[in-house]
Every structure is written in C-alpha cells, then in structure tokens.
Amino acid sequence: MKLLKFVFLGLMFLALNFALLALQRRESDDRELLPTNSQEKAEWVFARYHYDSAAGFGGFGGYRRWAADYPRSDRQFVLGVRRLTRLDTRPIEQVVEANSEDIYDWPWIFVEDAGSWRITPPQAQRLRDYLLKGGFLVLDDSHGDFEWQTLIEGVNMILPGRPIEDLPDGDEIFHVLYDLNANDRFQVPGTRFLWGGRTYSADMQVPKWRGIRDDQGRIMVAIWHNSDVGDAWEWADDPRYPTEFADLAVRLGVNYIVYAMPHYVFDRLKGWRL
C-alpha cells in the first residue's frame, strides 16, 4: 500500500510539473509578443481596460482577470481588423489604466471578464464622462447570474438609471458590415468550456447581446453575456478551436467597431491619438 501511495504521489508530481511547464511556455510565448502600448498614431486602436478585480488580487479567479487572453487575443483580432476593414489600425494594443486620464484618448475600450471587475466612484465618474463625450465600451466574458450581478453593480455606478436592453435582431450594430441575424449569433464558448472540463449551468446557456444607449439612441455600452468573444480571438489560429466560433467572434468585433467609429464626434473627446 505504501508503494502504491508513493507511485501515486510521484505521478501527481510529474503531472503538476508538466502543467506548470505548459503554463510557463504559454506565458513565455506571450512575453515574446511584448512590449505593449505604442506612440504610433492610428485611426483605431484596441484599448483594453485595466481594472481591479472584485475577487481581489492574488486569489484564485481574481488575479489579472482584466488581462485574460492578453495580449494574444488583442493582437490576433487586430490582424483581422486590418485585413477586413480600411480602418487605419495600430498593430499594438493599448492598456488603459482605470485611474488614468488617458481613458479619454481612445474611441473604443474593451473590458474582459466584466463579471469580475470592481469600479470605484472616481473610476465610474471617469467612465461616465468618457461615454457621454462619445466613447464606446465593450463588456465581454461574463457568465451566469452571479457574474451578471457584479457586472451590473459597476454599470449602475457608471450610468445610473440607464436601461440595459436586449438588442433586437434588426439593430444597426448587427448589420453595418456583416449581416448577423438571430441564427448567426450563437454562443461563443471559451476554451474552459470546450476542452477545460467546465460545464455550463442553466443560467449560462443562452447568449445575450445587450446594450445601453445614449440620449440620441446610439449604443455606447455593448455587452456580450454568456459568451467569451475574446477567447475566440485568442485561439482563432489554433486548429482545435472550432472555426465557426472564431469567425463569429471576428465578425461581431468588426461590426461593433464599424458601428462605433462614425457614430461619435471624435473632437468632443480630448487628446485623440489620430
């Protein structure tokens, strides 16, 4: 029995080491893609919001949730934007600090895993000013009722009293470049659900395409709930990741950019990097 116990512990140790080596390899690969941020001027830049996590730093599920899929997700999606549109697009993403005035410099800001964010009152005020001056915010990768409530807490601080709606099939945002009808907007799964062993609970199974509008009826906050679009961008070049999910993720992202860019008067925002 003792021998079997030692054999089992040895196998567990080897498995753990292989897992750590794989993770280290992945992180090393990501570091090779750095540096991030750039002074290069462009019409459109992928800006990623760096927030504090509701779960706290250093704890499981809370550490660097803002940076999930980063930077591969950002850069692979940018490749798609450069190939599929005529937007002058910077090849390097921008990390936008929640407490920085630089937030006003970017016409489109992406928030990963907004079901884990924590927003302070000053950060909420800054985001509110940004949105009401013409900015556009995308919230991705929230799943289930618990994460939705965390997301909503932040949204209600930023835009108190603004209704969140399920976007209708005929909304312009789904048809500006690609026609994405109801049958085309299926759930985009993250890899943790595809091959990571996690299963969808009942409140995670139906994808929701939601938004908040400004006083002119234009969408200024877009929400992809019960989908992980950023993960699909990250794994789009991996043969294990199904093509239909990667294709939809790219088309969704491109549509949202094309919708946002002409709808807002850029000179209302200070310091555009154009």
HELIX and SHEET records of a PDB file:
HELIX    1   1 LYS A    2  LEU A   33  1                                  32    
HELIX    2   2 ARG A   65  ALA A   67  5                                   3    
HELIX    3   3 ARG A   72  LEU A   84  1                                  13    
HELIX    4   4 GLU A  101  ASP A  105  5                                   5    
HELIX    5   5 ALA A  114  SER A  116  5                                   3    
HELIX    6   6 PRO A  121  LEU A  132  1                                  12    
HELIX    7   7 GLY A  144  ILE A  158  1                                  15    
HELIX    8   8 GLU A  172  PHE A  174  5                                   3    
HELIX    9   9 ALA A  182  ASP A  184  5                                   3    
HELIX   10  10 THR A  191  LEU A  194  1                                   4    
HELIX   11  11 ALA A  202  MET A  204  5                                   3    
HELIX   12  12 VAL A  229  GLU A  234  1                                   6    
HELIX   13  13 THR A  243  HIS A  263  1                                  21    
HELIX   14  14 PHE A  266  ARG A  268  5                                   3    
SHEET    1   A 7 GLN A  94  GLU A  97  0                                        
SHEET    2   A 7 ALA A  47  HIS A  50  1                                        
SHEET    3   A 7 ILE A 109  GLU A 112  1                                        
SHEET    4   A 7 LEU A 137  SER A 142  1                                        
SHEET    5   A 7 ILE A 219  HIS A 225  1                                        
SHEET    6   A 7 LYS A 208  ARG A 213 -1                                        
SHEET    7   A 7 GLU A 165  ASP A 166 -1                                        
SHEET    1   B 2 ASP A  52  SER A  53  0                                        
SHEET    2   B 2 TRP A 117  ARG A 118 -1                                        
END                                                                             
